[in-house]
Amino acid sequence: MVAHGGTSVAGSFIQTLTMVDVATGWTECMPLVTRESGLVVRAMESAQNLFSWLIRGADFDNDSAFTNDVVVPWCRTRKIEVTRSRTHKKNDQAFVEQKNGAVVRRLVGYGRFDGVETTRVLECL
């Protein structure tokens, strides 16, 4: 499983937590109204309910929304192995980057969206 929340830029806008099962290619894209670790955990819980198998591992990029004292302990209590990509090595997340282009950007483009209502609309997508 690979997760990625997007690139760091100024301002507050909806981020996408993209989760890809490397073995099957199954992809879940979960919009996050803000870049906050509690929302990452909730999104991972929602994604787990959509997968027909248990999440056994998560390879995060080095974003602080993932590598913190909320998400990592939550993963460990569920026996989800946590690994991280190398700092400043975007290609370490190749599965996610491909799905961000093929799924997220193809459906919603490159625009920056914000707000709770827009997040709900993106969840329906």
Secondary structure as the mmCIF struct_conf table of DSSP 4:
data_model
#
loop_
_struct_conf.conf_type_id
_struct_conf.id
_struct_conf.beg_label_comp_id
_struct_conf.beg_label_asym_id
_struct_conf.beg_label_seq_id
_struct_conf.end_label_comp_id
_struct_conf.end_label_asym_id
_struct_conf.end_label_seq_id
STRN STRN1 VAL A 2 HIS A 4
BEND BEND1 ALA A 10 GLY A 11
STRN STRN2 GLN A 15 VAL A 20
TURN_TY1_P TURN_TY1_P1 VAL A 22 THR A 24
STRN STRN3 THR A 27 LEU A 32
BEND BEND2 VAL A 33 THR A 34
HELX_RH_AL_P HELX_RH_AL_P1 SER A 37 LEU A 50
BEND BEND3 PHE A 51 TRP A 53
STRN STRN4 GLY A 57 PHE A 60
BEND BEND4 ASN A 62 ASN A 62
TURN_TY1_P TURN_TY1_P2 SER A 64 PHE A 66
BEND BEND5 THR A 67 ASN A 68
TURN_TY1_P TURN_TY1_P3 ASP A 69 VAL A 70
HELX_RH_AL_P HELX_RH_AL_P2 VAL A 71 THR A 77
TURN_TY1_P TURN_TY1_P4 ARG A 78 LYS A 79
STRN STRN5 GLU A 81 ARG A 84
HELX_LH_PP_P HELX_LH_PP_P1 SER A 85 ARG A 86
TURN_TY1_P TURN_TY1_P5 THR A 87 HIS A 88
HELX_RH_3T_P HELX_RH_3T_P1 LYS A 90 GLN A 93
HELX_RH_AL_P HELX_RH_AL_P3 ALA A 94 LYS A 99
HELX_RH_PI_P HELX_RH_PI_P1 ASN A 100 ARG A 105
HELX_RH_AL_P HELX_RH_AL_P4 ARG A 106 VAL A 108
TURN_TY1_P TURN_TY1_P6 GLY A 109 TYR A 110
BEND BEND6 GLY A 115 GLY A 115
HELX_RH_AL_P HELX_RH_AL_P5 VAL A 116 CYS A 124
#
